[in-house]
């Protein structure tokens, strides 16, 4: 016996890192959105890399291109919004977005109060149709949705750490790894997902190394009027995502 209950289809979009995004991975995402028609979309942070504002050594060819980088990130957010106009969309900032705030506080504090320099205004989130979650996390039907602040060595290890830190199910980005950690204890059944990334796997600071990163994104099914849910990872390999008997490219 099987039934088809009413549920919310939720999409989790991780670590784009514009302008270091992977266009083929994003095309997979766009194709999936068009087909799946999600009810809710959570952008998990590090959508914009804010490379010129980092504290690391920087390529001088890129340090004066912040507006261009922001424009590329906004174009991606607009594209997602156009593909899912009826979906509720939430933007959760990550540590790379916080580079802007840190730069203003430490090097240009006199400008930090300008409305035009607030992240949500620079990215035109309200105009595009995104709710902004400045606290960096959302509790969605008992599931914690956040960018993440734990990094452990292997896929799934960070998910385990995030669960141990919160005691709840959740979804996070940040690690660029893709895994679902499942837990059963006296309190019930739990899942935490690391949602992968949509950035290029070849970055200048990883030169000479093969990063232990996985491209992909996350999806969730949340039964209406209930705390029942299931979260799953959708992996992108060689520019193709496979799920539900289909390929998305």
TORTIDO-175377 format. One record per residue (C-alpha): residue in one letter; x, y, z. Coordinates in nm, 4 decimals, padded with zeros to 6 digits. Layout:
# TORTIDO-175377
<r code="a" X="X" Y="Y" Z="Z"/>
...
***
This chain:
# TORTIDO-175377
<r code="x" X="00.0000" Y="00.0000" Z="00.0000"/>
<r code="x" X="00.1218" Y="00.3508" Z="-00.0709"/>
<r code="x" X="-00.0241" Y="00.6991" Z="-00.0488"/>
<r code="x" X="00.0662" Y="01.0412" Z="-00.1864"/>
<r code="x" X="00.0432" Y="01.2844" Z="00.1054"/>
<r code="x" X="00.0444" Y="01.6612" Z="00.0794"/>
<r code="x" X="00.3892" Y="01.7938" Z="00.1456"/>
<r code="x" X="00.6095" Y="02.0967" Z="00.0874"/>
<r code="x" X="00.8936" Y="02.0531" Z="-00.1590"/>
<r code="x" X="01.1965" Y="02.2421" Z="-00.0291"/>
<r code="x" X="01.5163" Y="02.3216" Z="-00.2185"/>
<r code="x" X="01.8493" Y="02.3973" Z="-00.0483"/>
<r code="x" X="02.0983" Y="02.5938" Z="-00.2612"/>
<r code="x" X="02.4561" Y="02.5872" Z="-00.1240"/>
<r code="x" X="02.7813" Y="02.7807" Z="-00.1745"/>
<r code="x" X="02.7728" Y="02.9440" Z="-00.5192"/>
<r code="x" X="03.0696" Y="03.1762" Z="-00.4537"/>
<r code="x" X="03.0103" Y="03.4149" Z="-00.7449"/>
<r code="x" X="03.2205" Y="03.4991" Z="-00.9455"/>
<r code="x" X="03.3793" Y="03.1564" Z="-00.8880"/>
<r code="x" X="03.0535" Y="02.9726" Z="-00.9595"/>
<r code="x" X="03.0326" Y="02.6731" Z="-01.1914"/>
<r code="x" X="02.7966" Y="02.7559" Z="-01.4765"/>
<r code="x" X="02.7365" Y="02.3910" Z="-01.5678"/>
<r code="x" X="02.6461" Y="02.3045" Z="-01.2082"/>
<r code="x" X="02.4093" Y="02.6014" Z="-01.2014"/>
<r code="x" X="02.2466" Y="02.4866" Z="-01.5266"/>
<r code="x" X="02.1761" Y="02.1535" Z="-01.3552"/>
<r code="x" X="02.0151" Y="02.3427" Z="-01.0681"/>
<r code="x" X="01.8071" Y="02.5609" Z="-01.3032"/>
<r code="x" X="01.6887" Y="02.2562" Z="-01.4964"/>
<r code="x" X="01.5911" Y="02.0808" Z="-01.1744"/>
<r code="x" X="01.3998" Y="02.3848" Z="-01.0452"/>
<r code="x" X="01.2035" Y="02.4099" Z="-01.3701"/>
<r code="x" X="01.1049" Y="02.0431" Z="-01.3461"/>
<r code="x" X="01.0560" Y="02.0034" Z="-00.9694"/>
<r code="x" X="00.8760" Y="02.3325" Z="-00.8997"/>
<r code="x" X="00.9750" Y="02.3751" Z="-00.5319"/>
<r code="x" X="00.7458" Y="02.5374" Z="-00.2778"/>
<r code="x" X="01.0293" Y="02.6801" Z="-00.0673"/>
<r code="x" X="01.3886" Y="02.7724" Z="-00.1543"/>
<r code="x" X="01.6624" Y="02.8367" Z="00.0993"/>
<r code="x" X="01.9849" Y="02.9981" Z="-00.0224"/>
<r code="x" X="02.2445" Y="02.8651" Z="00.2228"/>
<r code="x" X="02.5038" Y="03.1417" Z="00.2053"/>
<r code="x" X="02.8373" Y="03.2127" Z="00.0372"/>
<r code="x" X="02.6426" Y="03.3129" Z="-00.2706"/>
<r code="x" X="02.8874" Y="03.5994" Z="-00.3245"/>
<r code="x" X="03.2540" Y="03.5269" Z="-00.2546"/>
<r code="x" X="03.3487" Y="03.8889" Z="-00.1633"/>
<r code="x" X="03.7024" Y="03.7989" Z="-00.2689"/>
<r code="x" X="03.8315" Y="04.1604" Z="-00.2727"/>
<r code="x" X="03.7403" Y="04.1984" Z="00.0956"/>
<r code="x" X="03.9124" Y="03.8823" Z="00.2193"/>
<r code="x" X="04.2141" Y="03.8921" Z="00.4501"/>
<r code="x" X="04.4071" Y="03.6496" Z="00.2298"/>
<r code="x" X="04.6624" Y="03.7296" Z="-00.0379"/>
<r code="x" X="04.4704" Y="03.8329" Z="-00.3483"/>
<r code="x" X="04.5164" Y="03.8346" Z="-00.7224"/>
<r code="x" X="04.5575" Y="04.2069" Z="-00.8044"/>
<r code="x" X="04.3549" Y="04.1557" Z="-01.1236"/>
<r code="x" X="04.0456" Y="04.0908" Z="-00.9116"/>
<r code="x" X="04.0644" Y="04.3361" Z="-00.6233"/>
<r code="x" X="03.8715" Y="04.6163" Z="-00.7974"/>
<r code="x" X="03.5926" Y="04.3987" Z="-00.9373"/>
<r code="x" X="03.3630" Y="04.3776" Z="-00.6365"/>
<r code="x" X="03.0675" Y="04.5423" Z="-00.8127"/>
<r code="x" X="03.1054" Y="04.3004" Z="-01.1030"/>
<r code="x" X="03.1111" Y="04.0073" Z="-00.8581"/>
<r code="x" X="02.7965" Y="04.1346" Z="-00.6854"/>
<r code="x" X="02.6231" Y="04.1771" Z="-01.0204"/>
<r code="x" X="02.7031" Y="03.8183" Z="-01.1160"/>
<r code="x" X="02.5613" Y="03.6920" Z="-00.7869"/>
<r code="x" X="02.2463" Y="03.9004" Z="-00.8263"/>
<r code="x" X="02.1950" Y="03.7620" Z="-01.1773"/>
<r code="x" X="02.1964" Y="03.4094" Z="-01.0328"/>
<r code="x" X="01.9455" Y="03.5056" Z="-00.7631"/>
<r code="x" X="01.7230" Y="03.6673" Z="-01.0266"/>
<r code="x" X="01.7407" Y="03.3516" Z="-01.2409"/>
<r code="x" X="01.6349" Y="03.1284" Z="-00.9517"/>
<r code="x" X="01.3493" Y="03.3669" Z="-00.8674"/>
<r code="x" X="01.2318" Y="03.3725" Z="-01.2296"/>
<r code="x" X="01.2258" Y="02.9926" Z="-01.2432"/>
<r code="x" X="01.0247" Y="02.9628" Z="-00.9192"/>
<r code="x" X="00.8084" Y="03.2764" Z="-00.8986"/>
<r code="x" X="00.5534" Y="03.1239" Z="-00.6580"/>
<r code="x" X="00.8069" Y="02.9719" Z="-00.4184"/>
<r code="x" X="00.8876" Y="03.1329" Z="-00.0865"/>
<r code="x" X="01.2567" Y="03.2242" Z="-00.1080"/>
<r code="x" X="01.4870" Y="03.2867" Z="00.1884"/>
<r code="x" X="01.8441" Y="03.4158" Z="00.1731"/>
<r code="x" X="02.0718" Y="03.3047" Z="00.4589"/>
<r code="x" X="02.4137" Y="03.4768" Z="00.4653"/>
<r code="x" X="02.7361" Y="03.2822" Z="00.5014"/>
<r code="x" X="03.0825" Y="03.3643" Z="00.6261"/>
<r code="x" X="03.1822" Y="03.5074" Z="00.2878"/>
<r code="x" X="02.8936" Y="03.7546" Z="00.2988"/>
<r code="x" X="03.0067" Y="03.8513" Z="00.6483"/>
<r code="x" X="03.3350" Y="03.9646" Z="00.4925"/>
<r code="x" X="03.1489" Y="04.2819" Z="00.3944"/>
<r code="x" X="03.0384" Y="04.3546" Z="00.7498"/>
<r code="x" X="03.3815" Y="04.2748" Z="00.8919"/>
<r code="x" X="03.5523" Y="04.5004" Z="00.6369"/>
<r code="x" X="03.3205" Y="04.7914" Z="00.7165"/>
<r code="x" X="03.3550" Y="04.7472" Z="01.0917"/>
<r code="x" X="03.7349" Y="04.7248" Z="01.0874"/>
<r code="x" X="03.8390" Y="04.9482" Z="00.7957"/>
<r code="x" X="03.5500" Y="05.1810" Z="00.7192"/>
<r code="x" X="03.3394" Y="05.1969" Z="01.0344"/>
<r code="x" X="03.2121" Y="05.5443" Z="00.9454"/>
<r code="x" X="03.0374" Y="05.3918" Z="00.6425"/>
<r code="x" X="02.8948" Y="05.0868" Z="00.8194"/>
<r code="x" X="02.5648" Y="05.2583" Z="00.8979"/>
<r code="x" X="02.4819" Y="05.3447" Z="00.5373"/>
<r code="x" X="02.1670" Y="05.1669" Z="00.4198"/>
<r code="x" X="02.3095" Y="05.1314" Z="00.0710"/>
<r code="x" X="02.5974" Y="04.9198" Z="00.2030"/>
<r code="x" X="02.3801" Y="04.6725" Z="00.3891"/>
<r code="x" X="02.4023" Y="04.3281" Z="00.2310"/>
<r code="x" X="02.0286" Y="04.2912" Z="00.1707"/>
<r code="x" X="02.0237" Y="04.6233" Z="-00.0135"/>
<r code="x" X="02.3387" Y="04.5620" Z="-00.2176"/>
<r code="x" X="02.1870" Y="04.2351" Z="-00.3388"/>
<r code="x" X="01.8381" Y="04.3870" Z="-00.3873"/>
<r code="x" X="01.6899" Y="04.0901" Z="-00.2038"/>
<r code="x" X="01.3496" Y="04.2461" Z="-00.1388"/>
<r code="x" X="01.3141" Y="04.3563" Z="-00.5009"/>
<r code="x" X="01.4066" Y="04.0110" Z="-00.6296"/>
<r code="x" X="01.1664" Y="03.8433" Z="-00.3889"/>
<r code="x" X="01.3850" Y="03.6988" Z="-00.1132"/>
<r code="x" X="01.3332" Y="03.7183" Z="00.2592"/>
<r code="x" X="01.6569" Y="03.7966" Z="00.4409"/>
<r code="x" X="01.7607" Y="03.5991" Z="00.7496"/>
<r code="x" X="02.0308" Y="03.8204" Z="00.9066"/>
<r code="x" X="02.0667" Y="03.5899" Z="01.2063"/>
<r code="x" X="02.2192" Y="03.3285" Z="00.9735"/>
<r code="x" X="01.9772" Y="03.0461" Z="01.0519"/>
<r code="x" X="01.6114" Y="02.9492" Z="01.0248"/>
<r code="x" X="01.4091" Y="02.6947" Z="01.2208"/>
<r code="x" X="01.1856" Y="02.5404" Z="00.9554"/>
<r code="x" X="00.9349" Y="02.2877" Z="01.0875"/>
<r code="x" X="01.1806" Y="02.1733" Z="01.3529"/>
<r code="x" X="01.4748" Y="02.1595" Z="01.1104"/>
<r code="x" X="01.7659" Y="02.4035" Z="01.1463"/>
<r code="x" X="01.8610" Y="02.5631" Z="00.8140"/>
<r code="x" X="02.1946" Y="02.7486" Z="00.8270"/>
<r code="x" X="02.5152" Y="02.8180" Z="00.6390"/>
<r code="x" X="02.7234" Y="02.6329" Z="00.8964"/>
<r code="x" X="03.0278" Y="02.7076" Z="01.1085"/>
<r code="x" X="03.1814" Y="02.3637" Z="01.1617"/>
<r code="x" X="03.4318" Y="02.2059" Z="00.9218"/>
<r code="x" X="03.5537" Y="01.8508" Z="00.9642"/>
<r code="x" X="03.7732" Y="01.6444" Z="00.7366"/>
<r code="x" X="03.5323" Y="01.4094" Z="00.5566"/>
<r code="x" X="03.1834" Y="01.4295" Z="00.4081"/>
<r code="x" X="02.9276" Y="01.3495" Z="00.6766"/>
<r code="x" X="03.1592" Y="01.4282" Z="00.9668"/>
<r code="x" X="03.0528" Y="01.7927" Z="00.9723"/>
<r code="x" X="02.6869" Y="01.6896" Z="00.9522"/>
<r code="x" X="02.7452" Y="01.4729" Z="01.2588"/>
<r code="x" X="02.9121" Y="01.7664" Z="01.4343"/>
<r code="x" X="02.6252" Y="02.0034" Z="01.3507"/>
<r code="x" X="02.3746" Y="01.7559" Z="01.4936"/>
<r code="x" X="02.5804" Y="01.7079" Z="01.8082"/>
<r code="x" X="02.5924" Y="02.0859" Z="01.8466"/>
<r code="x" X="02.2173" Y="02.1406" Z="01.8073"/>
<r code="x" X="02.0490" Y="01.8103" Z="01.8896"/>
<r code="x" X="01.8140" Y="01.8717" Z="01.5969"/>
<r code="x" X="01.7857" Y="01.7811" Z="01.2304"/>
<r code="x" X="01.9220" Y="02.0324" Z="00.9861"/>
<r code="x" X="02.0780" Y="02.1358" Z="00.6595"/>
<r code="x" X="02.3992" Y="02.3345" Z="00.6118"/>
<r code="x" X="02.6501" Y="02.4339" Z="00.3463"/>
<r code="x" X="02.9971" Y="02.5762" Z="00.4158"/>
<r code="x" X="03.2060" Y="02.2577" Z="00.3753"/>
<r code="x" X="03.1461" Y="02.2077" Z="-00.0005"/>
<r code="x" X="03.0786" Y="01.8428" Z="00.0822"/>
<r code="x" X="02.7686" Y="01.6348" Z="00.0182"/>
<r code="x" X="02.6371" Y="01.3845" Z="00.2711"/>
<r code="x" X="02.3403" Y="01.2973" Z="00.4917"/>
<r code="x" X="02.4031" Y="01.1823" Z="00.8476"/>
<r code="x" X="02.1196" Y="00.9876" Z="01.0092"/>
<r code="x" X="02.0723" Y="00.9481" Z="01.3838"/>
<r code="x" X="01.8313" Y="00.7454" Z="01.5932"/>
<r code="x" X="01.8199" Y="00.7799" Z="01.9707"/>
<r code="x" X="01.5712" Y="00.7906" Z="02.2568"/>
<r code="x" X="01.4435" Y="01.1265" Z="02.1328"/>
<r code="x" X="01.3563" Y="00.9978" Z="01.7858"/>
<r code="x" X="01.4920" Y="00.9988" Z="01.4307"/>
<r code="x" X="01.7116" Y="01.2810" Z="01.2988"/>
<r code="x" X="01.8954" Y="01.3790" Z="00.9804"/>
<r code="x" X="02.1552" Y="01.6418" Z="00.9046"/>
<r code="x" X="02.2666" Y="01.7169" Z="00.5505"/>
<r code="x" X="02.5770" Y="01.8845" Z="00.4155"/>
<r code="x" X="02.4403" Y="02.0205" Z="00.0885"/>
<r code="x" X="02.7519" Y="02.0340" Z="-00.1319"/>
<r code="x" X="02.8470" Y="02.3335" Z="-00.3454"/>
<r code="x" X="02.7813" Y="02.4978" Z="-00.6814"/>
<r code="x" X="03.1206" Y="02.6657" Z="-00.7163"/>
<r code="x" X="03.4096" Y="02.5629" Z="-00.9362"/>
<r code="x" X="03.6166" Y="02.2812" Z="-00.7926"/>
<r code="x" X="03.9392" Y="02.4404" Z="-00.9157"/>
<r code="x" X="04.0162" Y="02.7449" Z="-00.6996"/>
<r code="x" X="04.3441" Y="02.9355" Z="-00.6898"/>
<r code="x" X="04.3988" Y="02.8640" Z="-00.3198"/>
<r code="x" X="04.3636" Y="02.4897" Z="-00.3911"/>
<r code="x" X="04.6283" Y="02.4951" Z="-00.6657"/>
<r code="x" X="04.8087" Y="02.1629" Z="-00.6894"/>
<r code="x" X="04.5464" Y="01.9818" Z="-00.4826"/>
<r code="x" X="04.2317" Y="01.7844" Z="-00.5552"/>
<r code="x" X="03.9765" Y="01.9296" Z="-00.3128"/>
<r code="x" X="03.7555" Y="01.6846" Z="-00.1283"/>
<r code="x" X="03.4466" Y="01.8738" Z="-00.2427"/>
<r code="x" X="03.1261" Y="01.7554" Z="-00.4065"/>
<r code="x" X="02.8965" Y="01.9602" Z="-00.6253"/>
<r code="x" X="02.5249" Y="01.9284" Z="-00.5674"/>
<r code="x" X="02.2303" Y="02.0638" Z="-00.3744"/>
<r code="x" X="01.9714" Y="01.9423" Z="-00.1289"/>
<r code="x" X="01.5987" Y="01.8746" Z="-00.1354"/>
<r code="x" X="01.3463" Y="01.8090" Z="00.1361"/>
<r code="x" X="00.9918" Y="01.6814" Z="00.1641"/>
<r code="x" X="00.7994" Y="01.8209" Z="00.4601"/>
<r code="x" X="00.4544" Y="01.6815" Z="00.5268"/>
<r code="x" X="00.1989" Y="01.9566" Z="00.5806"/>
<r code="x" X="00.0604" Y="01.9976" Z="00.9340"/>
<r code="x" X="00.3230" Y="01.7573" Z="01.0639"/>
<r code="x" X="00.6848" Y="01.7385" Z="01.1765"/>
<r code="x" X="00.7513" Y="01.4497" Z="00.9376"/>
<r code="x" X="01.0129" Y="01.5146" Z="00.6718"/>
<r code="x" X="01.2851" Y="01.3589" Z="00.4599"/>
<r code="x" X="01.5940" Y="01.5345" Z="00.3240"/>
<r code="x" X="01.8038" Y="01.4075" Z="00.0356"/>
<r code="x" X="02.1204" Y="01.5083" Z="-00.1483"/>
<r code="x" X="02.1246" Y="01.5563" Z="-00.5259"/>
<r code="x" X="02.4771" Y="01.5016" Z="-00.6552"/>
<r code="x" X="02.6205" Y="01.6691" Z="-00.9657"/>
<r code="x" X="02.8897" Y="01.4650" Z="-01.1412"/>
<r code="x" X="03.0563" Y="01.5649" Z="-01.4673"/>
<r code="x" X="02.8036" Y="01.8411" Z="-01.5206"/>
<r code="x" X="02.4935" Y="01.6256" Z="-01.4733"/>
<r code="x" X="02.2532" Y="01.5763" Z="-01.1842"/>
<r code="x" X="02.0576" Y="01.2521" Z="-01.1612"/>
<r code="x" X="01.7425" Y="01.2181" Z="-00.9550"/>
<r code="x" X="01.3999" Y="01.0561" Z="-00.9859"/>
<r code="x" X="01.4927" Y="00.8686" Z="-01.3016"/>
<r code="x" X="01.5947" Y="01.1866" Z="-01.4867"/>
<r code="x" X="01.9162" Y="01.3621" Z="-01.5780"/>
<r code="x" X="01.9419" Y="01.7394" Z="-01.5403"/>
<r code="x" X="02.2062" Y="01.9247" Z="-01.7374"/>
***
